Amino acid sequence: MAVRIEHDLVGDKEVPVDAYYGIHTVRAMENFAITKSTIAQFPELIAALAAVKQAAAQANRDLGLLPPDIAAAVIGACEEIRAGRLTDQFVVDPVQGGAGTSTNMNTNEVIANRALEILGHPRGRYDVIHPLDHVNLGQSTNDVYPTAVRLALVASLRRLDGSLRVLAAAFSERATEFADVLKMGRTQLQDAVPMTLGQEFTTYAVMIEEDRRRLTEAAALLLECNLGGTAIGTGINGHPRYAELACAYLAELSGESVRPAGDFIEATQDCGAFVQLSGVLKRVAVKLSKTCNDLRLTSSGPTVGLGEINLPPVQAGSSIMPGKVNPVIPEVVNQVAFEVVGNDLTVTMAAEAGQLQLNAFEPVIAYSLLRSLAHLRAACDTLATRCVPGITANRDHLHDSVHRSVGLVTALAPHIGYATSTTLARQALATGRTVRDLAAETGLLTADQLDALLRPENLTGHSAWPPATVTSHKDLGSVGSATYAEPRPHYRGGHDKQVHRVDR
């Protein structure tokens, strides 16, 4: 393999002659073989690094610090990288010592060598364009790297938001389809009160929309950066106007409202925005996982489980049990959620471990957050395309289960009293008879009243309010006729406003 010789403070080193990276990158490749992957797996980060370097070059050009021809070549190289070229030259491991220095060095070298080519020089002619003296002019890893990470996270957040929007729409479509499907709601896995399957699926869409708003808030915090603070936030080696100019150019290039931090020293050491984002991603993951738990539970069976819904079959479920189909799409989303929760702990510990004026552990923070974002996005896309649209309801089974459930007695309680309703529920469980039949035998409610109270629209909302005063009995040891009238609370103007109560 043809090589060129480059030199750094440690000594000389061979670099592949056709590589755009240089000696600092080669040493990092040798030192940090941790994940066996490269930063190229995160295209948002590569584009963000190039955008930061381009904004810096434009600012330094305007300030007269970077010769126009060199500035033009550096800017041209950055534009190519932002367009997706040379991604394979970003070869350092994302988990690295040095607070991101190896990533910054890799970026400087690739841009410098491509800029040299643009000006007609061979790679490695650093006497013409130097990775540090020119590409890194007025910068430090400590302001370049976190700024690029923030931009990369925001770009990835925008993509996750799009995936969540599609997933919420998929659940909303199912909710519309299931709007008239009555089912039993459950608390603590026990029968509670009736609802519709549409209401259940609407909840999933609403939860996702809530999380989209929280992600938007987290993105806003990331757009405050320390670019121009250089080493520790004091701005040493930088022009007084550099930070303002570079941030303005970066906002223009990225299309995001990038703004300088109010205090660069604080911003250089503070990882609070990363912790905030990680917490929101954990929230998204936890709620998605809970939703998938519901899908797995309500589709359990198909013959001896709940069997309320059917998930679309996407692959054979067993190598030994013919015909078995598993809920593999919700299961994979669950696993992504577990990973995101684990990544949140990594981010938390790394942010806490920062010392004095710099957090040296931002690489693992970036790695964890970018993976969480990428995997959550893929999980949402998979759920939205491979599962939710194909979900069907077992309508007859749901209808029968509602009318067999003792949970129906809750709808009668405001009309016949809690104690009487409890007795009916106990007898329904003991005899296997329906609440409706037992209630009819008491004579406390007429058939028409029972029909009205047990209509689906009355079981799933407030249509049956206010309850009427009816004849009831304190104790129904055996179902029979009532012997006295028990006044019931009277309500007016909504179920939460008690206007008058007749005490016993």
N, C-alpha and C positions, 0 to 999 in steps of 0.2 A: 504494500500500500504506500503510495506516494505521500510524503509528509512535508510539513514546513515546521521550522523551529521557532517557538515563541518563548519569551522570557517574562518571569514575574519575580517577586521578592524571594520566592523559594528556590528559583533557579530556572534552567531551561527545560522545555518539554516539547515532545513531538505532538503535532496536531495534524489530523488528516488534511491534505492539501485542498480538498474540495469542500471542506467544512466551512460553514459561515460562522460557527462558534469558534472560540479560541482557548487559550491556556487555562483561564479561570474556570471555564466550563468543563474542560477535561479533568481538572483536579476535583471538581465537585462530583463528577460522574464516578470517580474512583472512591471518593470519601462517603458518598451518600447513596448506597445501593440498598435502600430501605424497602420501598413499596414495589420495587421492580417495575415501576411505571415512570412516566415523565409528566412535566407540566403541560405538555401538548394535549393531554387528555381533557384539558379544560380550555376550549377555544375562547371562551369569554375572557379568561385571564390573559391569554396571549394578545387578544385584541386590545384589552385595557392597558396592558404594558406598552404596546406600540402607541396608543393614544396619548398616554402620559409623556412618552419620549417625544412625540411629535409636538405636543403643546409646549414642552420645554424648549425644543428647538425654535419654534416660532417666537416664543417670548425672548429667548436669548438673541435671536436675529434682530428683533425690534429694538432691543437694548444695545445693539452694536457689539455684543460680546461674541457672536458666532459669525464668521465670514459668510457672506451671502451664498457663495457656491457650495460651501460645506453644509450650510443650513438647508439648501435646496435638496442636496443629495440625501441628507439624513431624513428630511421630511418625505422624500420620495420613497425611501426604504420603509419608513413607518407606514405609509399609505398602502404599500404592497402587503405588508404583514397584516394590517387591519382587514385587507381584502381576502386573507386566507392563504397567502403565499408563505413559504419557508416555515410553516408550522412544525415540520419534522426536524427542524434545527434547534427546537427548544427541548433540550434533552436532559435537563437536570431533574432529579427526583423531587417531587413536591414536598416531601418531608425532609428537612435539611437543617443543620445548624447554621447559625449566623444571621438569624432574624430575616431571612430572605435575600441575603447578599448574593448567593449563588444564582438565584433567579434573576436578580438585577444585572449581574455580570453577564449571564447568558444572553440577556436581552441587548445589553450594550454591544457585545461582540457581534451578534448577528446583524444588528443595524449598521454598525461601523463597516463590516465587511461587504454588506450589500451596497452601502453608500459609496464605498471605494470602487466597486464595479460600475456603479452608475457614472462615476467620474472617469472611468477608463483605467483604473488601477487594479492590480491583483490583490487578492485577499491577503491580509497580514501586513499591508503597508501602513502601519500605524503612525508613521512619521507624517503621513498626509491627513488621515482621519483617525483619531485615537478613540477607543471605546470609552475611556474615562475623561480625557481632557475635552472632548467635543460632545459625544453622545450623552455623557453624564454631567455635563457642565452645569454647575449651580445646583446639583442634586446630591442626594444621599439615598442609599437603600431605605433608610428609615423614614423618608417621606414618599419616595417613589413606590415602594412595595405596598404599603398599606393603602395608598391612594388607588393603585391598580386593583388591589383585592376588593376594595369597596365598590369600584365601578363594575368589576366582574360579578360581584354578588348582586348588584342591582340589575344587571343585564339578565342574570339567571333568574332573579325574582320575577322579572317581567314575563319570562317564559313559563315559570311555574304558575303565575297568575292566569295566563292564557289556558293552561291545562286545567286548572281548578274551575275556570269559567265554563269550559266544555263539560266537565264532570257534573257541575251543578245543573247545567241545562239537561244533561242526560237523566239525572234524578227527577228533575221537574217534569220531564216528558213522561216518565213512569208514573209520577204522582197524578198527572192528569188522566192517564189511562186507568189508574186504580181508584179514581175519586169516588166511585160508587161501591167499592168492595168493602163490606163490613168485616171486621175482625176483632178479636179480643186484644186489648192492650194488656201489658203485663208489668208488674213491679215485683222485684225480687224473684223473678221467674214464675210468679203465681198469677192466676187470672186477676185482672184489675177491673177495668171498665171497657166498654166497646169504643172503638175508633174505626176509622177507615184506613185501608192500606195506603190510600192517597195521602192521608195526613202523616203517616209514618215516613213515606218517601219524601214528602215536602220538608220534613224535619232535616233530612240529610242534605238537601239543597240549601236550606237556610243556614245550617252549620258551616257549610263551605263558604257561603257568601260572607258570613261573619269573619272567617279566617282571612278571606281576601282583603278585607278592610284592615285587619291587623298587619298583614304583610305590607300594605301600602304605607302604613305608619312606620314600620321598621325600615323600609327603603328610604324614607325621607331622612332618617337619622344617619344613614350611610353616606349621604351626599355632602356632608361637611368633612373636609379633608385637611391634611396638614402639609400639602404640597407647597414647598418653599421654606419649610421649617428646617430642612437639611438634617443634620445629625441628631440633635435633641430638641429641636424646636426653636432655637435661637436664631436660625437663619444664617449661620456663619457660612462664608464663601458665596452667598447669594446676593444678587442685586436687590436693593430695597423695593423695587417695583416688580420684581420677578414673580412673587407669589400671586399678586393680583392679575398680572397678564397671563401667567400659565393657567390659572384656574378659569379665566375667561375663555381662553382657547380650548381648554379641556371640556368646558360646558358646551361649546359650539361643536366640537368633534363628536362628543358622546350623545348629544341631544338631551342630556340630563342637567338639572339645575345644580351643578357642582359649585360649591362656595368655600372660601377659605374659613378655617376654624377661627373662633374668636381668640383662642389662646393656643398657639402652636405647641408650646411645651406640654400643656395638658393633653392635647390631641395626639401627640407622638407616643405617649405612654398609655393612654386610655383605650381599653378594648371594650368599653361598655356597649357600643353599638353592635359589636359582634355577639356579645352575650344576649342582648335584646333580640336580635334576629334569631339566634339559636333557640331561644325560648319560644318564639312564635312558631318556628319550624317544628319544635317538639309538640306544641299545641295542635298544629295541623296534623301531625303524624298520629297523635293520640286519638283525635276525633275520627280520622279516617280509619284507624284500626278498630275503634269501637263500632263504626258503621259496618265494617267488614265482618266483625264478630256477629252483628245482627243478621247480616245476609247469610252467614254460614249456619246460624242457629235456626232461623226461620225457614231455611231450605233443607234442614236436616231430614233424613229419611232414606229413600222416598216413601217408605211404607210404614215405618215405625218411629219416625221422628215427628217434628212439628209439621213439616210438609206444607207450609202455608204458601211458599213461593217456589218456583223452579228457576235455578240458574242455568244459563245456556251450557250445554255440554261442549267442552272444547278439546278434551282428550280422554283417552282411557284412564281409569283411575287405579287399576290394580294389575299386577302381573300374575296374580293367583285367583282373584275373585272376578269371574266374567261378568260383564255388564255394570260393574261399579264405576260411578262417575264422582269425582271429588270436586270440592269448591276451590280449585287451584288458583283462580285469579284473586279472590279475597285473601287466600293464604299468602300469596306472594306480597300483597299489599301489607298484610300484617308484619311480614318479615322486614320489609323496608321501614316500617314504623319502628320496629325494635332497633334497627340500625340507627335511625335518626335520634332516638332517645339516647342511645349510647354515645353518639357523636356530640350531643348536647353536654354530656358529662365531660367529654374531652375538651370542648370549648371552655366550659366553666373552669376546669382545673388549669388550663393553659392561660386563661385570662388572669386568674388569681395568682399565677406563678410569676407574673411580670415583676421586675425589680427596678426601682428608681426611674430613670428617664426613658426606658425602652422596655418593651415586652419582646423577649427573644424568641417567643414561642408562637408568633403569628403564622409561621408556615403550617403548623398542624391545625391551627384555627381555620385558616383558609382551606386547607385540604378537607377538613371535616365538614365545613359549611358548604363548600362547592359540591362535595359528594352527596350531602343531604338534599340539596336543591336538585341535583341531577336525578337522583334516584326517586325522590318524591314526584318529580315531573313525569318520569317514566311510569311510575306506579299509577298516577292519576290517568295518564293516557291509556294504560292497559285496562284499568277498571272501566273507563269511559267507552272504550271501543270493543273490548272482549267480554264484557260482563253485563253492565247495567242495561244497555238497550235490549238485550235478549231475555231479560227477566220476565217471567209470566206468573200469574196468580192462579192458585187453585181455588177458584171462586166457590164452588159447591162445598168443598171441605171447610173453607172459612165460614161460610154461611151457617153450616150445621154446627160448627164448633161454638159460634157465638150463641146460638139458640139453646145449646146444651149447657152452656157455662153458668155457674152460679153467680158469676160477676154481674149478670143482668139485674140481680136483686138491688144493686146500688141505685139503679134508675128508679126503683120503687120506694126507696127509703124515705125521701122527702114526703111521700104521700101516705105511707102506712107506718112510719116510725122505724127507728134503728133496731129496737128490740125485736119487733115483729119480723123485720127483714132478716135479722140474724137467725131466727128460728126457721124461716123459710129456706135460707141457705143451708143450714144444718140438715134439714129434712131432704132437700134436693140431693145433697151429697150422699146421704144414707140410703135413699130409695132409688136414685138414678133417674127420678122424674124431673121434668123441667120446672124452673121457677115460675114460668107463666101458668102452667097447669095447677101448681100448688096455690099460687096467688088467686087464681080464679075460684078455687074451691073455698077459700076463706070468705068470699062474699064481700071483702073489703073494697074491691074494685070491680067494676063491670067489665065485660068483655070489650066493649068499645073503649073504655079507659085504658085497659091493658094494651089494646092495639095501638092506641095513640102514644102511650108512654114508651112502647117498645119499637116504635118506628125508627128506622136507621137515623134519620135526621135529628130525632130527639135523643138518641143514644150517643151522638158524637158532637153535641154542641149544647146550646142554651135554649133550644126551642121549646122545651117542656117547662120553662120557668115562667111565672111562679107556681109553686105547688099549691094544690087546693087543700082545704081542710076536709079530711075524710074520717069515716068511722074506723077505729082500730081497736086493738085489744092489747093489754099489757103483756100477757103471757099466752102464747099459743103452744101449750104442751102437745096438743094434738090439733091439727088444722080443723077449725070450726067457725061458727058465726061469731061476730063481735057482740059484746054486751054493753059497751059504753062508748061515748064519744070523747076522743082526746084532742083538745085544741092543738093545732100546729102553729109554729111561728109563721107570721105573715110578712112577706117581703114586697117591696115595690121599687120600681126604678132600677132594676139590675140586681144580679145575684149577690153583689157584695154590699148592699145597703139594707140593713135590717131596720125597718121603720118602727115596728111594734111587735112585741112578743107577749102572748098570753101564757103566764106561768101556771103550772099545775097547782 
